[in-house]
Amino acid sequence: MVRSGQVSVQVDKSFRSLVDKVWLGRVARTVLTVEQTGPGVELSLTVSGDRVVHSLNRDYRGKDATTDVLSFALTAQKGRVKFVLPPDGLRHLGEVVVSYPQAARQARERSHSVEHELAILVVHGILHLLGYDHEGPVTDMRDKEQAILNSIAYPSMPSLTEDLK
């Protein structure tokens, strides 16, 4: 098996009893493994509240509303300037920020577990860090998400692909 990169998972204090950090780290590393990024990459994953995500969405995307997941890539992307990165030998992909309350609302709406929704959002966010976007054929990104979600095991998730159709 190809080793995946390093993942740092932070969960705001209010949600620590609700989120399994170890499992979320495994979800993130699964994406990196499936995408064959190798061990020389790093990303941060943060689970926060609506207020923080709303502020980030307003400040960095100009959208004055909360959202479910935000991705902040540190590698150069179309038309964007590359951040100056430390010479530590790692490729810093960036950060994914998930709103736990929004994930919980979406899970209720879609009749599945919050863990399932968190998996969907983490996979989606990391794919954005890896350069996938909605501008190309959306089905390409959705197909990639579905393939990755199919490879994630979690006891409370019966079928991860039903909600992607």
C-alpha positions as CSV (number, residue, x, y, z in Angstrom):
1,M,0.0,0.0,0.0
2,V,1.2,3.5,-0.8
3,R,1.7,5.7,2.3
4,S,-0.4,8.8,2.5
5,G,0.6,12.2,3.7
6,Q,0.4,13.9,7.0
7,V,-3.0,15.2,8.3
8,S,-3.5,17.5,11.2
9,V,-7.1,17.4,12.6
10,Q,-8.4,20.2,14.8
11,V,-11.9,20.2,16.3
12,D,-13.3,23.2,18.1
13,K,-13.9,22.6,21.8
14,S,-17.8,22.7,21.3
15,F,-17.7,19.7,19.0
16,R,-14.9,17.5,20.5
17,S,-17.3,15.1,22.1
18,L,-19.2,14.7,18.8
19,V,-16.3,14.2,16.3
20,D,-13.9,11.3,16.1
21,K,-10.6,13.0,15.2
22,V,-8.8,9.7,14.5
23,W,-11.5,8.6,12.1
24,L,-11.6,12.0,10.3
25,G,-7.8,11.7,9.9
26,R,-8.2,8.3,8.3
27,V,-10.9,9.7,5.9
28,A,-8.4,12.4,4.9
29,R,-5.5,10.0,4.5
30,T,-7.8,7.7,2.4
31,V,-8.3,10.6,-0.1
32,L,-4.5,11.2,-0.2
33,T,-3.9,7.4,-0.7
34,V,-6.5,7.0,-3.5
35,E,-5.1,10.1,-5.2
36,Q,-1.6,8.7,-4.9
37,T,-0.1,11.9,-3.4
38,G,2.6,10.0,-1.6
39,P,4.0,10.6,1.9
40,G,5.4,14.1,1.1
41,V,2.2,16.0,1.5
42,E,0.5,17.7,4.4
43,L,-2.9,19.2,5.0
44,S,-4.9,20.6,7.9
45,L,-8.5,19.8,8.6
46,T,-10.6,21.9,11.0
47,V,-14.1,21.2,12.3
48,S,-15.6,24.4,13.5
49,G,-18.9,26.2,14.0
50,D,-21.2,28.3,11.8
51,R,-19.8,31.6,13.0
52,V,-16.2,30.8,12.1
53,V,-17.2,29.3,8.7
54,H,-19.5,32.2,7.9
55,S,-16.7,34.7,8.6
56,L,-14.2,32.8,6.5
57,N,-16.8,32.5,3.7
58,R,-17.5,36.2,3.8
59,D,-13.8,37.3,4.1
60,Y,-12.3,35.0,1.5
61,R,-15.1,34.3,-0.9
62,G,-17.3,37.4,-0.6
63,K,-20.3,35.3,0.4
64,D,-22.1,36.5,3.5
65,A,-23.5,33.2,4.6
66,T,-22.4,30.0,6.3
67,T,-21.5,27.0,4.1
68,D,-20.6,23.4,4.7
69,V,-17.0,23.2,3.7
70,L,-14.2,25.6,2.6
71,S,-10.9,24.7,1.1
72,F,-7.9,27.0,1.2
73,A,-5.2,25.7,-1.2
74,L,-1.6,26.6,-0.6
75,T,-0.4,25.4,-3.9
76,A,-0.6,27.5,-7.1
77,Q,-3.9,27.1,-8.9
78,K,-5.2,28.8,-12.1
79,G,-4.6,32.5,-11.9
80,R,-3.5,32.5,-8.3
81,V,-0.1,33.4,-6.8
82,K,1.7,30.6,-5.0
83,F,2.3,31.0,-1.2
84,V,6.0,31.0,-0.2
85,L,6.4,27.7,1.7
86,P,9.0,26.5,4.2
87,P,11.8,24.4,2.8
88,D,10.8,21.3,4.9
89,G,10.4,18.9,1.9
90,L,6.7,18.7,2.3
91,R,4.1,19.8,-0.2
92,H,1.6,21.8,1.9
93,L,-1.8,21.3,0.3
94,G,-3.7,23.7,2.5
95,E,-6.6,23.6,4.9
96,V,-10.1,22.3,4.8
97,V,-12.6,23.8,7.2
98,V,-16.0,22.1,7.9
99,S,-19.0,23.5,9.7
100,Y,-20.2,20.9,12.1
101,P,-23.7,22.5,12.6
102,Q,-24.1,22.7,8.8
103,A,-23.0,19.1,8.4
104,A,-25.5,18.1,11.1
105,R,-28.3,20.0,9.3
106,Q,-27.4,18.4,6.0
107,A,-27.3,14.9,7.5
108,R,-30.8,15.4,8.9
109,E,-32.1,16.6,5.6
110,R,-30.5,13.7,3.8
111,S,-31.5,11.1,6.4
112,H,-28.0,9.8,7.2
113,S,-25.5,10.1,10.0
114,V,-23.4,13.2,10.7
115,E,-20.3,11.0,10.3
116,H,-21.5,10.2,6.8
117,E,-21.9,13.9,6.0
118,L,-18.6,14.8,7.5
119,A,-17.0,12.1,5.3
120,I,-18.6,13.6,2.2
121,L,-17.5,17.1,3.1
122,V,-13.9,16.1,4.0
123,V,-13.5,14.2,0.7
124,H,-15.0,17.1,-1.3
125,G,-12.8,19.6,0.4
126,I,-9.6,17.7,-0.1
127,L,-10.4,17.1,-3.7
128,H,-10.5,20.9,-4.1
129,L,-7.1,21.1,-2.5
130,L,-5.9,18.6,-5.1
131,G,-7.1,20.8,-7.9
132,Y,-10.5,19.4,-8.7
133,D,-13.2,22.0,-9.2
134,H,-16.8,22.5,-10.4
135,E,-15.7,24.2,-13.6
136,G,-14.9,21.0,-15.4
137,P,-17.4,18.2,-15.8
138,V,-19.0,18.1,-12.3
139,T,-19.5,14.3,-12.8
140,D,-15.8,13.8,-12.8
141,M,-15.5,15.2,-9.3
142,R,-18.7,13.5,-8.2
143,D,-17.4,10.1,-9.6
144,K,-14.1,10.6,-7.8
145,E,-15.9,11.5,-4.5
146,Q,-18.1,8.4,-4.9
147,A,-15.1,6.1,-5.5
148,I,-13.3,7.4,-2.5
149,L,-16.4,7.3,-0.2
150,N,-16.9,3.6,-1.3
151,S,-13.5,2.8,0.1
152,I,-14.2,4.4,3.6
153,A,-15.3,2.1,6.3
154,Y,-17.3,3.3,9.3
155,P,-19.7,1.3,11.4
156,S,-22.6,3.8,11.4
157,M,-22.5,4.4,7.6
158,P,-24.6,1.9,5.7
159,S,-24.2,3.1,2.1
160,L,-22.1,6.2,1.4
161,T,-23.0,6.4,-2.3
162,E,-26.8,6.6,-2.1
163,D,-26.7,10.4,-1.3
164,L,-24.4,11.2,-4.2
165,K,-26.9,10.2,-6.8
